[in-house]
């Protein structure tokens, strides 16, 4: 197995290829619950880094999403990150078989190594999360 590609259980896959930039999931909008940021578990850190596309040779994030179905290994970890204000959640909708989780700026910062950076585009989107509802677009 490639060390950069970890298996996290039953991560959901798209049922339709039409969910590109700027489209929104019909079933929901991201929401973030609590604001008490806390430490991530090692598993949560792995899930979050995977969502950001890390590690990579550029040491820069190139995405910010993780799609997973309720009941799969890792779903409760994402729910916990939402409760801590480190991630937001968007319901997947009819063309996706899972829910989307996106890291907040604080959540992303918590998992970066000293040589890694958040891309300007990702940081701009993360700043918009700040508790406000956003469209459930898939990257």
LINRA-V876962 format. One record per backbone hydrogen bond with DSSP energy under -1.0 kcal/mol. CO is the residue of the C=O (numbers start at 1). NH is the residue of the N-H. If there is no record, write none. Layout:
co=CO nh=NH
co=CO nh=NH
//
This chain:
co=2 nh=5
co=20 nh=23
co=31 nh=89
co=35 nh=37
co=41 nh=45
co=42 nh=46
co=43 nh=47
co=44 nh=48
co=45 nh=49
co=46 nh=50
co=47 nh=51
co=48 nh=52
co=49 nh=54
co=50 nh=53
co=51 nh=65
co=52 nh=62
co=56 nh=59
co=59 nh=117
co=66 nh=101
co=68 nh=99
co=69 nh=72
co=72 nh=75
co=74 nh=78
co=75 nh=79
co=76 nh=80
co=77 nh=81
co=78 nh=82
co=79 nh=83
co=80 nh=84
co=81 nh=86
co=82 nh=85
co=86 nh=104
co=88 nh=102
co=89 nh=31
co=90 nh=100
co=95 nh=15
co=99 nh=68
co=100 nh=90
co=101 nh=66
co=102 nh=88
co=104 nh=108
co=105 nh=109
co=106 nh=110
co=108 nh=111
co=113 nh=116
co=117 nh=61
co=119 nh=123
co=120 nh=124
co=121 nh=125
co=122 nh=126
co=123 nh=127
co=126 nh=129
co=129 nh=132
co=134 nh=30
co=135 nh=137
//
